[in-house]
Each structure stands twice: as C-alpha cells, then as structure tokens.
C-alpha cells in the first residue's frame, strides 16, 4: 500500500531539477511537453527523467543484471515513499503517490530493459510488438494515467501509440543498433528477403532487402498511429494537443526516412526544428476536432496485459476510469484556475498577433500611398 506523502513543496525543486537533468534528452519530448498544462508537465518530466536515467544505467553498465537489481530496489523504495537519494527517484515518488501509478507499468519497462541486456531475439513482428509494449507502450499508459484517462479503451490507444513510436525508433536506428550488436527487425522478414540476420549483423550494409523491411515496419507504425489517434479525444482538453503533437512529430520521422529511400543504415533521420514548430501548430489546431469512434478497434495483442493490469489497479484502489487523479478540492480549484489562465493567455497572444498584423498591413498601405503620391 502507498504510504502518506509529506505535503510540502520540496517536490517542486525535484521537478525543476529533473527538467535541468533532462534538458539534453529527447527534443521531441520537450517540444511536445511545452503544450502540456503544468500539473501534467511536471509529472511527465519526472517520469521521463527516471525512465531515461534507468535506460542509460542498464545500457552503460558492465554488469546489466546488477543494474537491473539496483533499479528494482529503487522502485521498491519509491513505492514505499522512502526514495533513495536521487533527484529522479524523489520526483517519481511524488508522482506515484499523487496519481497512484500502477507498479505493473514500471515493471513492464524494467522487463524491456532486461530484454536489451539479455540480447533478446525477435523472430516475428509480434515479438517486436511485445518489446515495444514494454519499453514504450508502458510509458504511453503511464502518460494517459497521469492525465486522468484510465478507461480501458484510452489506455489501449495510449499503449499502441507508444508501440508505434518504438517501431519508428527501430526503423530509424537500424544501422546504429546493428553496430552495437543489436537487431530489432523481425528476423523472419529478413530471411524472407534472403538476408542471414547473424551474417548481416557482422557487417551491416544497406541493400534492397533491408530497405523493404524498414518500409514494412514503418507501414505497421503508420497503422498503429492511425489506430491510436482516436484516443486523443478521450484526454482532458488541455492535454490533447501535446500528445497529438508527439504523434505527428514521430510519424514525420518515417516521411524523412522515405525521402532517403529507407536508408537508416548510413543515415539517422531527424525532424528539423522548423518542421517541429509547424507540426506543433498543426496539432494545436487539429487536436480539438478528433472524436471518439462509435466502435473501438481491437486492442493490439501485445498490450492487452498492460490494460488488464491497470483495470485491476483501479479496482484495488477504488479509482474511477476517468477524471481528476487523486486530487483534493484545493487542487481541483488550482486546476480550473490554471485552465482559465491558459485560455486568457491564448486570447492575449492572439490579440497581440492580430494587432501586429493589422499594424503591418496599415504601414504597408501607407508606404504604398506615399510612393503613389511621389510618382
């Protein structure tokens, strides 16, 4: 059971330090997180910080098994509300208590890290789905959870979005992974293209077979992007744009890969900053128009166990499928005031932009009149 949390403001310092800690991390994550309301942005950065540090700890360890044991102990302490003396642990401990975050989701992430440490073999697309569910679908579910969307269909879509993003990562990093002795492409697909996976790993080079496999993996990612997008409609209105922005930016990586003929052996596709800004604006405009479908698609098989774990957690703690996550009345009032402030700021920014555009047009018109008079 979760223990009472000391209600002081020390966690705010931890959140701020997590931001500083992760400033050099995922540019896509931080770009999209700018669109999140403060109550969710702090929690999501704390979650991301712990996940990123944990991943690096296992990846860079001489003894990955020992690092995994250390992470398990740290999680135990976090859930006991007696975190070890790490910034990210203190911040995550607060998130776990406030949102009653299911331990099963973090355990799934740790299992994915263990698969990396053990050089797990992925024979089929379904095997890759299983890996994606652990290292990314679990994070999608945690993000949905802290946003207050805990119904099964929304959690399923969040998990599928995470898996789609992981497939994009795999397609983008084929060469880099191979040079590190890792292969996440379905081996059956490679064999069907006449490629011996073990031999190719020894000397990773681009060939038409690899290009076809990368293309097929991106097609599967696009299918999951499309299927998961409807889940955005079930999120709180002030959270939709951020999640949809992350979806658009990650899917765009596939477009850049397509432009270089799926060569992720010799190149690593990156979405330019200017394009990210455009996609952020696009997400802001499009997200409010996404609607919940009448009939939800079947859940991806690999993520079903994550959704069921969340369902059991809701029953155990008497949580409602959706709504304010573990907030008292003062926090609800703060949330409403924050929402009003965001809306007023948006209106003010629009007014400033509109007035500047009017002034620019009037100046241009005035200059045009002066040129006409002088003529």
TORKOL-223757 format. One record per residue (C-alpha): residue in one letter; chain; x, y, z. Coordinates in steps of 0.1 Angstrom, whole numbers. Layout:
A,A,X,Y,Z
...
***
This chain:
X,A,0,0,0
X,A,11,35,-7
X,A,22,55,24
X,A,11,91,32
X,A,32,116,14
X,A,47,146,33
X,A,27,175,18
X,A,54,202,14
X,A,69,219,-16
X,A,102,200,-18
X,A,89,180,-47
X,A,87,212,-68
X,A,125,216,-66
X,A,129,179,-76
X,A,107,186,-107
X,A,128,216,-116
X,A,160,197,-113
X,A,146,169,-135
X,A,140,195,-162
X,A,176,206,-160
X,A,187,169,-158
X,A,168,160,-190
X,A,174,192,-210
X,A,198,174,-233
X,A,174,144,-238
X,A,146,139,-263
X,A,140,171,-282
X,A,107,156,-294
X,A,95,150,-259
X,A,104,185,-247
X,A,89,201,-277
X,A,55,184,-272
X,A,57,188,-234
X,A,55,226,-238
X,A,19,221,-248
X,A,10,203,-216
X,A,-6,220,-186
X,A,17,224,-156
X,A,1,197,-134
X,A,8,171,-161
X,A,41,185,-175
X,A,58,182,-141
X,A,47,146,-136
X,A,56,136,-172
X,A,91,151,-169
X,A,96,133,-136
X,A,85,101,-153
X,A,107,107,-184
X,A,137,115,-162
X,A,135,83,-143
X,A,129,62,-174
X,A,158,78,-193
X,A,183,75,-163
X,A,172,39,-158
X,A,177,31,-195
X,A,212,47,-195
X,A,221,29,-163
X,A,214,-5,-179
X,A,229,4,-213
X,A,262,16,-199
X,A,266,-10,-172
X,A,294,-35,-173
X,A,271,-58,-153
X,A,235,-51,-165
X,A,220,-77,-142
X,A,234,-58,-112
X,A,220,-25,-126
X,A,186,-41,-130
X,A,186,-53,-94
X,A,195,-18,-83
X,A,166,-4,-103
X,A,142,-29,-87
X,A,154,-18,-53
X,A,150,18,-62
X,A,114,12,-74
X,A,106,-7,-41
X,A,118,24,-22
X,A,98,47,-45
X,A,66,28,-39
X,A,73,28,-1
X,A,76,66,-3
X,A,112,63,10
X,A,130,70,-22
X,A,168,67,-24
X,A,188,99,-27
X,A,184,105,-64
X,A,166,136,-79
X,A,146,114,-103
X,A,136,90,-75
X,A,123,118,-53
X,A,103,133,-81
X,A,89,99,-93
X,A,79,91,-57
X,A,57,121,-55
X,A,41,112,-89
X,A,35,76,-78
X,A,17,88,-46
X,A,-4,116,-61
X,A,-15,96,-92
X,A,-14,61,-76
X,A,6,49,-106
X,A,4,12,-112
X,A,37,-6,-104
X,A,30,-31,-132
X,A,37,-4,-158
X,A,71,3,-144
X,A,78,-34,-140
X,A,70,-39,-177
X,A,95,-12,-186
X,A,122,-29,-165
X,A,114,-62,-183
X,A,120,-44,-216
X,A,154,-32,-203
X,A,162,-67,-192
X,A,155,-80,-227
X,A,180,-55,-241
X,A,206,-66,-215
X,A,199,-103,-225
X,A,202,-96,-263
X,A,166,-109,-267
X,A,159,-123,-302
X,A,129,-110,-322
X,A,117,-136,-347
X,A,83,-121,-357
X,A,66,-88,-359
X,A,45,-99,-329
X,A,78,-103,-309
X,A,87,-68,-318
X,A,53,-57,-307
X,A,59,-74,-273
X,A,92,-55,-269
X,A,76,-22,-279
X,A,47,-28,-254
X,A,73,-30,-226
X,A,97,-2,-234
X,A,72,23,-249
X,A,36,11,-245
X,A,40,11,-208
X,A,52,48,-209
X,A,21,56,-231
X,A,-1,41,-205
X,A,16,60,-176
X,A,12,92,-195
X,A,-25,85,-201
X,A,-29,76,-164
X,A,-14,108,-150
X,A,-37,128,-174
X,A,-66,112,-157
X,A,-77,90,-186
X,A,-79,55,-171
X,A,-106,38,-191
X,A,-95,7,-209
X,A,-100,19,-245
X,A,-80,51,-239
X,A,-52,32,-222
X,A,-51,7,-251
X,A,-48,36,-276
X,A,-20,51,-255
X,A,-1,18,-254
X,A,-5,14,-292
X,A,8,50,-297
X,A,39,40,-276
X,A,44,9,-297
X,A,41,29,-329
X,A,67,53,-317
X,A,90,24,-308
X,A,86,9,-343
X,A,96,43,-357
X,A,127,44,-334
X,A,137,9,-345
X,A,133,18,-382
X,A,153,50,-377
X,A,182,33,-358
X,A,188,2,-378
X,A,224,10,-385
X,A,233,23,-351
X,A,217,-6,-333
X,A,234,-31,-356
X,A,268,-15,-350
X,A,261,-20,-313
X,A,253,-57,-319
X,A,215,-53,-316
X,A,188,-63,-341
X,A,152,-54,-335
X,A,139,-60,-371
X,A,118,-92,-373
X,A,142,-119,-384
X,A,116,-138,-403
X,A,112,-107,-425
X,A,149,-106,-431
X,A,151,-143,-440
X,A,122,-138,-465
X,A,144,-111,-481
X,A,173,-135,-484
X,A,192,-120,-456
X,A,210,-140,-429
X,A,205,-120,-397
X,A,237,-131,-380
X,A,259,-126,-410
X,A,243,-92,-417
X,A,249,-81,-381
X,A,287,-88,-386
X,A,288,-63,-415
X,A,256,-42,-416
X,A,252,-27,-451
X,A,223,-12,-470
X,A,206,-34,-496
X,A,171,-37,-511
X,A,161,-63,-486
X,A,168,-40,-456
X,A,150,-12,-474
X,A,119,-33,-478
X,A,120,-44,-442
X,A,123,-8,-429
X,A,95,2,-452
X,A,72,-25,-439
X,A,80,-17,-403
X,A,71,20,-410
X,A,38,9,-426
X,A,30,-10,-394
X,A,39,20,-374
X,A,16,42,-395
X,A,-12,17,-390
X,A,-8,20,-352
X,A,-5,58,-354
X,A,-39,58,-372
X,A,-55,34,-348
X,A,-42,51,-317
X,A,-50,87,-327
X,A,-87,84,-317
X,A,-76,80,-281
X,A,-66,117,-281
X,A,-103,126,-279
X,A,-106,109,-245
X,A,-79,130,-229
X,A,-85,162,-210
X,A,-89,191,-235
X,A,-57,208,-224
X,A,-37,177,-229
X,A,-48,167,-264
X,A,-25,189,-284
X,A,7,178,-267
X,A,0,141,-273
X,A,-11,147,-309
X,A,20,168,-315
X,A,42,139,-303
X,A,23,116,-326
X,A,28,139,-356
X,A,65,145,-350
X,A,73,109,-346
X,A,53,99,-377
X,A,72,126,-396
X,A,105,107,-390
X,A,90,80,-413
X,A,85,106,-440
X,A,121,116,-438
X,A,132,80,-440
X,A,110,76,-471
X,A,127,106,-487
X,A,161,89,-483
X,A,148,56,-496
X,A,146,39,-462
X,A,184,41,-456
X,A,187,40,-419
X,A,219,21,-420
X,A,240,50,-432
X,A,218,79,-420
X,A,197,88,-390
X,A,166,108,-399
X,A,158,139,-377
X,A,129,162,-380
X,A,142,198,-383
X,A,133,223,-356
X,A,113,245,-381
X,A,92,215,-391
X,A,86,206,-355
X,A,72,241,-349
X,A,48,237,-378
X,A,37,203,-365
X,A,31,217,-330
X,A,9,244,-345
X,A,-9,218,-366
X,A,-15,196,-335
X,A,-29,227,-317
X,A,-54,232,-345
X,A,-64,196,-352
X,A,-65,180,-318
X,A,-98,195,-307
X,A,-115,181,-337
X,A,-106,144,-331
X,A,-137,125,-320
X,A,-142,92,-301
X,A,-153,65,-326
X,A,-185,46,-321
X,A,-167,13,-323
X,A,-133,9,-308
X,A,-107,-12,-327
X,A,-95,-44,-312
X,A,-65,-40,-289
X,A,-31,-49,-301
X,A,-25,-83,-285
X,A,9,-73,-271
X,A,-6,-45,-249
X,A,-36,-64,-235
X,A,-18,-74,-203
X,A,-9,-38,-196
X,A,-45,-27,-199
X,A,-57,-55,-177
X,A,-31,-46,-150
X,A,-45,-11,-150
X,A,-80,-24,-147
X,A,-70,-45,-116
X,A,-53,-14,-101
X,A,-84,7,-105
X,A,-104,-20,-86
X,A,-78,-23,-59
X,A,-77,14,-51
X,A,-113,22,-60
X,A,-103,46,-88
X,A,-128,58,-114
X,A,-119,51,-150
X,A,-115,88,-157
X,A,-114,122,-140
X,A,-92,140,-116
X,A,-64,118,-104
X,A,-62,117,-66
X,A,-68,154,-61
X,A,-83,172,-32
X,A,-106,202,-36
X,A,-78,228,-34
X,A,-60,211,-62
X,A,-92,209,-83
X,A,-96,247,-79
X,A,-60,252,-89
X,A,-65,231,-120
X,A,-96,252,-130
X,A,-78,285,-124
X,A,-48,273,-144
X,A,-71,263,-173
X,A,-87,298,-172
X,A,-52,314,-171
X,A,-41,294,-201
X,A,-72,304,-221
X,A,-67,341,-212
X,A,-31,339,-222
X,A,-40,323,-256
X,A,-66,350,-262
X,A,-40,377,-253
X,A,-14,362,-276
X,A,-39,360,-304
X,A,-49,396,-299
X,A,-13,408,-299
X,A,-6,388,-331
X,A,-38,402,-348
X,A,-29,438,-338
X,A,7,434,-351
X,A,-6,421,-384
X,A,-31,450,-387
X,A,-3,475,-380
X,A,20,459,-405
X,A,-8,460,-432
X,A,-15,496,-424
X,A,22,505,-426
X,A,25,488,-460
X,A,-6,506,-472
X,A,8,539,-460
X,A,41,533,-477
X,A,22,524,-509
X,A,3,557,-507
X,A,35,577,-503
X,A,50,560,-534
X,A,19,568,-554
X,A,20,605,-543
X,A,56,609,-552
X,A,50,594,-586
***
